[in-house]
């Protein structure tokens, strides 16, 4: 029981970090669509690839169930709601310990 509290807090921190990564991925995809990012620069390409590697496996699973509507991809929104739900569930467990 004593190890459960730090473990839950660590998991909640990872969820916070992953939430920021999802937001960054969405913003980068918008910048790529608007042709603002120069993909010929190595550091930009590395950042985009890192964000893609971290988010796309989860987003692809969500896209199987939530199809794009009118060209808009709502899978990041579903992912963020899911992360929020999991974090609230962990918070409820943490407050009851």
PAZA-385772 format. One line per field, with one value per residue (C-alpha): x, z, y; residue in one letter; residue number from 1. Coordinates in steps of 0.02 Angstrom, whole numbers, plus 50000, padded with zeros to 5 digits. Layout:
% PAZA-385772
xx: c(X ...)
zz: c(Z ...)
yy: c(Y ...)
resn: c(a ...)
resi: c(NUM ...)
END
This chain:
% PAZA-385772
xx: c(50000 50143 50217 50049 50039 50205 50165 49998 50079 50213 50080 49984 50144 50169 49990 50023 50180 50091 49951 50079 50153 49980 49951 50122 50083 49920 50002 50144 50019 49928 50093 50138 49968 49991 50166 50245 50372 50526 50541 50711 50794 50858 50804 50626 50618 50680 50550 50410 50468 50479 50304 50238 50321 50249 50071 50025 50015 49882 49793 49785 49692 49568 49549 49482 49329 49319 49328 49371 49219 49228 49416 49435 49522 49445 49557 49670 49516 49457 49633 49639 49469 49526 49685 49582 49464 49607 49691 49530 49506 49683 49651 49496 49596 49733 49613 49532 49699)
zz: c(50000 50038 49864 49780 49812 49728 49587 49553 49560 49437 49321 49332 49288 49135 49083 49100 48994 48861 48857 48813 48680 48602 48600 48520 48390 48345 48330 48225 48109 48086 48049 47923 47839 47827 47755 47895 47950 47845 47841 47756 47920 48015 48188 48129 48047 48207 48314 48194 48186 48376 48398 48262 48344 48515 48462 48303 48374 48498 48376 48243 48365 48401 48214 48189 48289 48259 48075 48013 47988 47847 47839 48025 48131 48305 48368 48468 48555 48599 48662 48769 48844 48880 48965 49067 49119 49171 49267 49359 49399 49469 49569 49645 49692 49766 49874 49943 50000)
yy: c(50000 50119 50095 50120 50309 50353 50232 50316 50489 50433 50364 50528 50623 50512 50547 50734 50719 50616 50746 50880 50765 50741 50929 50957 50825 50910 51080 51009 50925 51091 51179 51044 51060 51249 51222 51323 51193 51165 50977 50989 51039 50889 50946 50982 50812 50728 50816 50771 50589 50579 50649 50533 50382 50425 50464 50371 50194 50249 50364 50226 50114 50254 50290 50114 50164 50352 50392 50568 50678 50804 50790 50823 50692 50683 50542 50661 50731 50556 50515 50671 50633 50456 50518 50641 50501 50387 50526 50567 50383 50375 50533 50454 50299 50408 50509 50351 50276)
resn: c(x x x x x x x x x x x x x x x x x x x x x x x x x x x x x x x x x x x x x x x x x x x x x x x x x x x x x x x x x x x x x x x x x x x x x x x x x x x x x x x x x x x x x x x x x x x x x x x x x)
resi: c(1 2 3 4 5 6 7 8 9 10 11 12 13 14 15 16 17 18 19 20 21 22 23 24 25 26 27 28 29 30 31 32 33 34 35 36 37 38 39 40 41 42 43 44 45 46 47 48 49 50 51 52 53 54 55 56 57 58 59 60 61 62 63 64 65 66 67 68 69 70 71 72 73 74 75 76 77 78 79 80 81 82 83 84 85 86 87 88 89 90 91 92 93 94 95 96 97)
END
